[in-house]
Amino acid sequence: MAYDTLLTRRDGVVEYMTLNRPDVRNAFNETMIAELTAWAASINADDDVRVAVIAGAGKVFSAGADITWMANALNYTHDENVQDANAAARMFSALDTLPIPLVGRVHGAALGGGAGLSAVCDVVVADESAVFGFSEVKLGILPAVISPYALAKIGRSAARELFLTGMRFNAARAKEIGLAHAVVPLDQLDAKVEMYVDEFLGAAPDAISTAKALIPRVWTRGASDAAGLTSEAIAAQRVSKEGQEGLRAFLEKRKASWDASRKS
């Protein structure tokens, strides 16, 4: 599928997607939101893809909302604003619930919606000079649509500081609060991303998908409340084709059938 605001590349079972509006710092507009939603749907329906990597063209990952788009919103009615926000909410949800790992390659800046995009990635590898920020309050608006995903990553305490001040923070702080998982010099960014890709390719795809879906179901429950759910989940996986193959491969000291990691 051809996109106006995205570039895509397939390398075996890995999909690489790049936000491609470098002239406006990869800012979101209606077209990019629609295309990201469509891209997520296409990946969700493609059984051949096991890992996806999202990056930004040019000097930054994403600077948030497009200025022209925001200017248009000045004339929106309340209902039009709700419709607009719902489209963005569907996009973030579609990315967040992908059944495969989504790796964020963040360089330069991830601000506003760009920080929200980082929050829906399973793993974020950040350039050590990257700048993050939930900067919406500086513009008199709110980090509302991205808040469920940001809160799940950074927690309430960090959100109270960063949502309410709109202040920018560096990659080291992003890692400290859980928004980023690895921070490296820019020239090591791709190598670190590929390290995570290799790790994912060495793990069972159905197990990854099931584990990813299990996290939000267990997260708000206590251990006793979750016990039935988790017991059923592990029992089902143990008797599955993947579970049987994985245990046999371990006992027989060989690589499992799904192990497509690029490094030996």
Backbone hydrogen bonds in HBPLUS format (Angstrom, degrees):
<---DONOR---> <-ACCEPTOR-->    atom                        ^
c    i                          cat <-CA-CA->   ^        H-A-AA   ^      H-
h    n   atom  resd res      DA  || num        DHA   H-A  angle D-A-AA Bond
n    s   type  num  typ     dist DA aas  dist angle  dist       angle   num
A0020-ASN N   A0005-THR O   2.69 MM  15  5.00 161.6  1.73 151.0 145.4     1
A0007-LEU N   A0018-THR O   2.90 MM  11  5.01 153.7  1.96 142.8 151.2     2
A0018-THR N   A0007-LEU O   2.75 MM  11  5.01 161.5  1.78 151.5 157.2     3
A0009-ARG N   A0016-TYR O   2.79 MM   7  5.05 143.5  1.92 148.1 156.9     4
A0016-TYR N   A0009-ARG O   2.73 MM   7  5.05 170.4  1.74 164.7 166.9     5
A0011-ASP N   A0014-VAL O   2.84 MM   3  5.20 173.0  1.84 162.7 164.9     6
A0014-VAL N   A0011-ASP O   3.06 MM   3  5.20 162.5  2.10 120.9 125.3     7
A0050-ARG N   A0013-VAL O   2.76 MM  37  5.45 172.1  1.77 152.4 153.8     8
A0015-GLU N   A0051-VAL O   2.92 MM  36  6.33 164.0  1.95 157.4 160.5     9
A0053-VAL N   A0015-GLU O   2.80 MM  38  6.27 153.4  1.87 160.0 169.0    10
A0017-MET N   A0053-VAL O   2.79 MM  36  6.06 173.1  1.79 174.6 177.0    11
A0055-ALA N   A0017-MET O   2.92 MM  38  6.38 149.3  2.01 151.6 160.9    12
A0019-LEU N   A0055-ALA O   2.84 MM  36  6.23 166.7  1.86 149.5 147.8    13
A0057-ALA N   A0019-LEU O   2.91 MM  38  5.95 160.0  1.95 164.8 165.7    14
A0024-VAL N   A0021-ARG O   3.00 MM   3  5.78 156.9  2.06 123.4 129.6    15
A0026-ASN N   A0021-ARG O   2.78 MM   5  4.36 161.1  1.82 128.7 126.8    16
A0025-ARG N   A0022-PRO O   3.18 MM   3  4.69 161.5  2.21 104.4 102.0    17
A0027-ALA N   A0024-VAL O   3.17 MM   3  5.77 136.9  2.37 113.3 122.2    18
A0063-ALA N   A0025-ARG O   3.00 MM  38  5.62 148.6  2.10 161.7 167.9    19
A0028-PHE N   A0064-GLY O   2.63 MM  36  5.97 159.4  1.67 154.6 160.3    20
A0066-ASP N   A0028-PHE O   2.79 MM  38  5.27 153.3  1.86 153.8 148.0    21
A0033-ILE N   A0029-ASN O   3.03 MM   4  6.22 167.3  2.04 160.3 164.1    22
A0034-ALA N   A0030-GLU O   3.02 MM   4  6.18 161.6  2.05 145.6 150.6    23
A0035-GLU N   A0031-THR O   2.87 MM   4  6.07 157.0  1.92 150.6 157.6    24
A0036-LEU N   A0032-MET O   2.80 MM   4  5.95 157.9  1.85 153.4 158.7    25
A0037-THR N   A0033-ILE O   3.07 MM   4  6.22 155.0  2.13 143.9 150.7    26
A0038-ALA N   A0034-ALA O   2.97 MM   4  6.20 155.8  2.03 143.6 150.4    27
A0039-TRP N   A0035-GLU O   2.75 MM   4  5.92 156.4  1.81 146.8 153.9    28
A0040-ALA N   A0036-LEU O   2.95 MM   4  6.11 162.3  1.98 145.9 150.1    29
A0041-ALA N   A0037-THR O   3.08 MM   4  6.33 154.0  2.15 143.4 150.4    30
A0042-SER N   A0038-ALA O   2.96 MM   4  6.24 151.4  2.04 147.5 155.3    31
A0043-ILE N   A0039-TRP O   2.97 MM   4  6.26 155.1  2.04 153.3 159.8    32
A0044-ASN N   A0040-ALA O   2.89 MM   4  6.02 156.2  1.95 147.2 154.5    33
A0045-ALA N   A0041-ALA O   3.14 MM   4  6.30 138.5  2.32 137.9 147.3    34
A0046-ASP N   A0043-ILE O   3.12 MM   3  5.05 158.6  2.17 102.9 109.6    35
A0049-VAL N   A0046-ASP O   3.39 MM   3  5.99 163.4  2.42 114.7 118.5    36
A0052-ALA N   A0101-PRO O   3.04 MM  49  6.35 161.3  2.07 163.3 169.0    37
A0103-VAL N   A0052-ALA O   2.83 MM  51  6.22 167.0  1.84 157.4 161.0    38
A0054-ILE N   A0103-VAL O   2.81 MM  49  6.18 162.9  1.84 165.7 170.4    39
A0105-ARG N   A0054-ILE O   2.84 MM  51  6.03 169.2  1.85 170.2 168.6    40
A0061-PHE N   A0107-HIS O   2.82 MM  46  5.39 124.2  2.14 174.7 159.7    41
A0062-SER N   A0109-ALA O   3.06 MM  47  6.20 167.5  2.08 154.3 158.2    42
A0111-LEU N   A0062-SER O   3.02 MM  49  6.47 155.9  2.08 152.9 160.5    43
A0070-MET N   A0066-ASP O   2.93 MM   4  6.25 157.9  1.98 152.8 159.3    44
A0071-ALA N   A0067-ILE O   2.84 MM   4  6.10 152.7  1.91 148.9 157.0    45
A0072-ASN N   A0068-THR O   3.00 MM   4  6.28 152.4  2.08 146.7 153.4    46
A0073-ALA N   A0069-TRP O   3.15 MM   4  6.45 144.1  2.29 140.8 150.5    47
A0073-ALA N   A0070-MET O   3.10 MM   3  5.03 120.6  2.47  91.9 106.9    48
A0074-LEU N   A0071-ALA O   3.18 MM   3  5.47 150.0  2.28 103.8 112.3    49
A0075-ASN N   A0072-ASN O   3.13 MM   3  5.91 158.0  2.18 120.0 124.8    50
A0076-TYR N   A0073-ALA O   3.06 MM   3  4.95 162.9  2.09 103.7 109.1    51
A0081-ASN N   A0077-THR O   2.91 MM   4  6.17 151.9  1.99 149.7 157.3    52
A0082-VAL N   A0078-HIS O   2.94 MM   4  6.29 151.1  2.03 149.6 157.9    53
A0083-GLN N   A0079-ASP O   3.00 MM   4  6.23 159.6  2.04 146.2 151.3    54
A0084-ASP N   A0080-GLU O   2.95 MM   4  6.12 156.5  2.00 144.3 150.8    55
A0085-ALA N   A0081-ASN O   2.87 MM   4  6.06 163.1  1.90 149.8 154.2    56
A0086-ASN N   A0082-VAL O   2.85 MM   4  6.02 152.4  1.92 148.6 156.6    57
A0087-ALA N   A0083-GLN O   3.18 MM   4  6.43 147.2  2.29 142.4 149.7    58
A0088-ALA N   A0084-ASP O   3.32 MM   4  6.74 155.0  2.39 144.9 150.7    59
A0089-ALA N   A0085-ALA O   2.85 MM   4  6.13 155.4  1.91 150.0 157.9    60
A0090-ARG N   A0086-ASN O   2.91 MM   4  6.13 155.3  1.97 147.6 153.1    61
A0091-MET N   A0087-ALA O   3.13 MM   4  6.39 149.8  2.23 140.5 148.5    62
A0092-PHE N   A0088-ALA O   3.01 MM   4  6.35 166.6  2.03 159.2 160.2    63
A0093-SER N   A0089-ALA O   2.97 MM   4  6.11 161.0  2.01 149.0 154.8    64
A0094-ALA N   A0090-ARG O   2.90 MM   4  6.00 156.6  1.95 144.9 151.2    65
A0095-LEU N   A0091-MET O   3.06 MM   4  6.35 155.4  2.12 151.8 157.9    66
A0096-ASP N   A0092-PHE O   2.85 MM   4  5.96 159.2  1.89 148.6 155.3    67
A0097-THR N   A0093-SER O   3.00 MM   4  6.05 148.6  2.10 149.0 155.0    68
A0098-LEU N   A0095-LEU O   3.41 MM   3  5.50 169.7  2.42 106.9 108.2    69
A0122-ASP N   A0102-LEU O   2.78 MM  20  5.31 133.8  1.99 138.4 153.4    70
A0123-VAL N   A0102-LEU O   3.34 MM  21  6.68 160.1  2.38 148.6 150.8    71
A0104-GLY N   A0123-VAL O   2.73 MM  19  6.15 164.7  1.75 158.8 163.8    72
A0125-VAL N   A0104-GLY O   2.84 MM  21  6.06 170.1  1.85 174.6 171.2    73
A0106-VAL N   A0125-VAL O   2.91 MM  19  6.11 163.3  1.93 158.5 163.0    74
A0127-ASP N   A0106-VAL O   2.84 MM  21  6.23 153.3  1.91 164.4 173.4    75
A0109-ALA N   A0107-HIS O   2.78 MM   2  5.86 121.2  2.13 119.3 102.5    76
A0131-VAL N   A0108-GLY O   3.07 MM  23  6.30 145.3  2.19 123.3 131.3    77
A0110-ALA N   A0131-VAL O   2.82 MM  21  6.28 151.9  1.89 159.7 165.9    78
A0133-GLY N   A0110-ALA O   3.22 MM  23  6.69 132.9  2.46 152.2 145.0    79
A0114-GLY N   A0111-LEU O   2.73 MM   3  4.76 147.7  1.83 140.8 131.0    80
A0112-GLY N   A0133-GLY O   2.72 MM  21  6.08 148.0  1.82 154.8 165.8    81
A0115-ALA N   A0112-GLY O   2.98 MM   3  5.30 126.2  2.28 105.1 118.1    82
A0116-GLY N   A0112-GLY O   3.02 MM   4  6.43 149.6  2.11 143.8 153.4    83
A0117-LEU N   A0113-GLY O   2.78 MM   4  6.04 143.1  1.92 140.5 150.1    84
A0118-SER N   A0114-GLY O   3.08 MM   4  6.38 145.9  2.20 136.0 144.6    85
A0119-ALA N   A0115-ALA O   3.02 MM   4  6.33 144.1  2.15 139.8 149.7    86
A0120-VAL N   A0116-GLY O   3.26 MM   4  6.65 132.5  2.50 142.0 152.8    87
A0121-CYS N   A0118-SER O   3.15 MM   3  5.37 156.1  2.21 105.8 113.2    88
A0181-HIS N   A0124-VAL O   2.86 MM  57  5.40 169.5  1.87 147.0 149.7    89
A0182-ALA N   A0124-VAL O   3.27 MM  58  6.68 147.5  2.38 156.1 157.6    90
A0126-ALA N   A0182-ALA O   2.82 MM  56  6.18 170.3  1.83 163.7 163.3    91
A0184-VAL N   A0126-ALA O   3.00 MM  58  6.42 157.9  2.05 163.7 170.8    92
A0130-ALA N   A0127-ASP O   2.87 MM   3  5.24 166.7  1.89 121.5 124.4    93
A0128-GLU N   A0184-VAL O   2.75 MM  56  5.18 141.1  1.90 139.1 141.5    94
A0132-PHE N   A0169-PHE O   2.81 MM  37  5.30 176.1  1.82 166.3 167.7    95
A0169-PHE N   A0132-PHE O   2.83 MM  37  5.30 157.0  1.88 143.4 149.6    96
A0138-LYS N   A0135-SER O   3.08 MM   3  5.67 143.9  2.21 116.8 126.5    97
A0139-LEU N   A0136-GLU O   2.82 MM   3  5.40 152.6  1.89 116.6 125.5    98
A0141-ILE N   A0136-GLU O   3.17 MM   5  5.20 161.9  2.21 135.6 130.0    99
A0140-GLY N   A0137-VAL O   3.05 MM   3  4.74 162.0  2.08  99.2 104.2   100
A0147-SER N   A0144-ALA O   3.09 MM   3  5.12 148.4  2.20 101.5 111.2   101
A0149-TYR N   A0146-ILE O   3.15 MM   3  5.68 124.1  2.48 113.6 126.1   102
A0150-ALA N   A0146-ILE O   2.97 MM   4  6.11 165.9  1.99 160.6 165.1   103
A0151-LEU N   A0147-SER O   2.86 MM   4  5.73 168.1  1.87 151.5 155.2   104
A0152-ALA N   A0148-PRO O   3.25 MM   4  6.23 149.5  2.35 128.5 136.4   105
A0153-LYS N   A0149-TYR O   3.26 MM   4  6.48 133.8  2.48 135.0 146.0   106
A0153-LYS N   A0150-ALA O   3.05 MM   3  5.16 132.8  2.28  98.0 111.0   107
A0154-ILE N   A0150-ALA O   2.80 MM   4  6.00 174.1  1.80 167.7 167.8   108
A0155-GLY N   A0151-LEU O   2.92 MM   4  4.80 149.5  2.01 125.8 132.8   109
A0159-ALA N   A0155-GLY O   3.14 MM   4  6.21 151.7  2.22 142.2 150.9   110
A0160-ARG N   A0156-ARG O   2.90 MM   4  6.10 150.2  1.99 149.0 155.4   111
A0161-GLU N   A0157-SER O   3.33 MM   4  6.71 151.9  2.42 144.8 151.5   112
A0162-LEU N   A0158-ALA O   2.83 MM   4  6.01 176.6  1.83 160.0 161.1   113
A0163-PHE N   A0159-ALA O   2.72 MM   4  5.18 155.2  1.78 136.3 145.0   114
A0165-THR N   A0161-GLU O   3.14 MM   4  6.08 143.8  2.28 135.7 144.3   115
A0166-GLY N   A0162-LEU O   3.07 MM   4  5.47 145.9  2.19 125.5 135.3   116
A0174-ALA N   A0170-ASN O   3.01 MM   4  6.35 153.3  2.08 146.6 155.2   117
A0175-LYS N   A0171-ALA O   2.92 MM   4  6.20 150.9  2.01 147.6 154.1   118
A0176-GLU N   A0172-ALA O   2.99 MM   4  6.22 153.2  2.06 140.9 148.9   119
A0177-ILE N   A0173-ARG O   3.04 MM   4  6.29 149.2  2.14 152.5 158.1   120
A0179-LEU N   A0174-ALA O   2.79 MM   5  4.97 131.4  2.03 159.9 157.4   121
A0180-ALA N   A0174-ALA O   3.09 MM   6  5.26 154.0  2.16 108.1 107.3   122
A0178-GLY N   A0175-LYS O   3.18 MM   3  5.07 153.3  2.26  99.3 107.4   123
A0188-GLN N   A0185-PRO O   2.87 MM   3  5.42 159.6  1.91 120.0 126.9   124
A0189-LEU N   A0186-LEU O   3.15 MM   3  5.16 166.5  2.17 108.5 112.3   125
A0192-LYS N   A0188-GLN O   3.07 MM   4  6.28 154.9  2.14 151.7 158.3   126
A0193-VAL N   A0189-LEU O   2.97 MM   4  6.26 157.9  2.02 151.9 158.5   127
A0194-GLU N   A0190-ASP O   2.92 MM   4  6.16 161.9  1.95 151.1 155.5   128
A0195-MET N   A0191-ALA O   2.98 MM   4  6.22 138.5  2.16 137.1 148.5   129
A0196-TYR N   A0192-LYS O   3.20 MM   4  6.57 155.1  2.27 148.6 152.8   130
A0197-VAL N   A0193-VAL O   2.96 MM   4  6.32 157.4  2.01 148.5 155.7   131
A0198-ASP N   A0194-GLU O   2.89 MM   4  6.05 161.7  1.92 148.6 152.3   132
A0199-GLU N   A0195-MET O   3.07 MM   4  6.37 152.2  2.15 142.1 149.7   133
A0200-PHE N   A0196-TYR O   2.96 MM   4  6.28 160.2  2.00 155.9 160.4   134
A0201-LEU N   A0197-VAL O   2.93 MM   4  6.19 154.6  2.00 150.8 158.5   135
A0202-GLY N   A0198-ASP O   3.08 MM   4  6.27 125.3  2.39 139.7 152.7   136
A0202-GLY N   A0199-GLU O   3.23 MM   3  5.22 141.9  2.38  95.9 106.7   137
A0203-ALA N   A0200-PHE O   3.10 MM   3  5.32 163.0  2.13 108.3 113.4   138
A0260-ALA N   A0201-LEU O   2.97 MM  59  5.15 151.2  2.06 142.8 138.1   139
A0208-ILE N   A0204-ALA O   2.91 MM   4  6.16 154.3  1.98 154.7 162.5   140
A0209-SER N   A0205-PRO O   3.00 MM   4  6.22 166.5  2.02 149.4 152.6   141
A0210-THR N   A0206-ASP O   2.89 MM   4  6.05 161.7  1.93 149.0 154.0   142
A0211-ALA N   A0207-ALA O   2.85 MM   4  5.92 158.9  1.89 146.8 153.2   143
A0212-LYS N   A0208-ILE O   2.86 MM   4  6.03 157.8  1.91 152.4 158.5   144
A0213-ALA N   A0209-SER O   3.07 MM   4  6.30 156.5  2.13 144.1 150.0   145
A0214-LEU N   A0210-THR O   2.91 MM   4  6.05 137.3  2.10 139.7 152.1   146
A0215-ILE N   A0211-ALA O   3.19 MM   4  6.40 143.6  2.33 147.1 153.6   147
A0217-ARG N   A0214-LEU O   3.07 MM   3  5.20 121.9  2.43 101.0 116.6   148
A0218-VAL N   A0214-LEU O   2.98 MM   4  6.15 144.2  2.11 158.3 168.4   149
A0218-VAL N   A0215-ILE O   3.23 MM   3  5.38 130.4  2.50 101.4 113.4   150
A0219-TRP N   A0215-ILE O   2.93 MM   4  5.82 152.3  2.00 156.3 164.6   151
A0221-ARG N   A0218-VAL O   2.95 MM   3  5.34 162.1  1.98 120.5 126.2   152
A0226-ALA N   A0222-GLY O   2.96 MM   4  6.12 145.6  2.08 150.3 160.1   153
A0227-ALA N   A0223-ALA O   3.10 MM   4  6.03 118.2  2.49 138.2 152.1   154
A0227-ALA N   A0224-SER O   3.38 MM   3  5.17 149.1  2.48  93.3 101.9   155
A0230-THR N   A0226-ALA O   2.88 MM   4  6.05 169.4  1.89 169.4 172.5   156
A0231-SER N   A0227-ALA O   2.90 MM   4  5.96 157.8  1.95 149.8 156.2   157
A0232-GLU N   A0228-GLY O   3.05 MM   4  6.17 162.4  2.09 147.5 152.0   158
A0233-ALA N   A0229-LEU O   3.00 MM   4  6.19 151.3  2.09 142.0 150.6   159
A0234-ILE N   A0230-THR O   2.99 MM   4  6.22 165.6  2.02 153.0 154.6   160
A0235-ALA N   A0231-SER O   2.99 MM   4  6.08 157.7  2.05 145.9 152.8   161
A0236-ALA N   A0232-GLU O   2.97 MM   4  6.06 162.9  2.00 147.5 151.9   162
A0237-GLN N   A0233-ALA O   3.10 MM   4  6.30 154.8  2.17 143.3 150.2   163
A0238-ARG N   A0234-ILE O   2.90 MM   4  6.04 154.7  1.96 147.5 154.1   164
A0239-VAL N   A0235-ALA O   3.27 MM   4  6.52 152.3  2.35 147.4 152.9   165
A0240-SER N   A0237-GLN O   3.18 MM   3  4.99 148.5  2.28  95.5 105.0   166
A0244-GLN N   A0240-SER O   2.94 MM   4  6.15 165.0  1.96 155.6 159.1   167
A0245-GLU N   A0241-LYS O   2.98 MM   4  6.11 161.6  2.01 145.9 151.4   168
A0246-GLY N   A0242-GLU O   2.80 MM   4  5.94 162.9  1.83 156.2 160.9   169
A0247-LEU N   A0243-GLY O   3.09 MM   4  6.21 166.0  2.11 148.1 151.4   170
A0248-ARG N   A0244-GLN O   3.05 MM   4  6.16 160.7  2.08 146.8 152.7   171
A0249-ALA N   A0245-GLU O   2.86 MM   4  5.98 160.9  1.90 150.1 155.7   172
A0250-PHE N   A0246-GLY O   3.04 MM   4  6.22 155.5  2.10 144.3 150.6   173
A0251-LEU N   A0247-LEU O   3.02 MM   4  6.25 165.5  2.04 149.7 153.4   174
A0252-GLU N   A0248-ARG O   2.81 MM   4  5.93 147.2  1.91 148.9 158.7   175
A0254-ARG N   A0249-ALA O   2.96 MM   5  5.10 169.5  1.97 146.8 150.4   176
A0253-LYS N   A0250-PHE O   3.18 MM   3  5.07 158.8  2.23  99.9 105.9   177
A0259-ASP N   A0256-ALA O   3.09 MM   3  5.44 157.7  2.14 113.0 119.9   178
A0260-ALA N   A0258-TRP O   2.82 MM   2  5.96  99.6  2.47 121.5 108.2   179
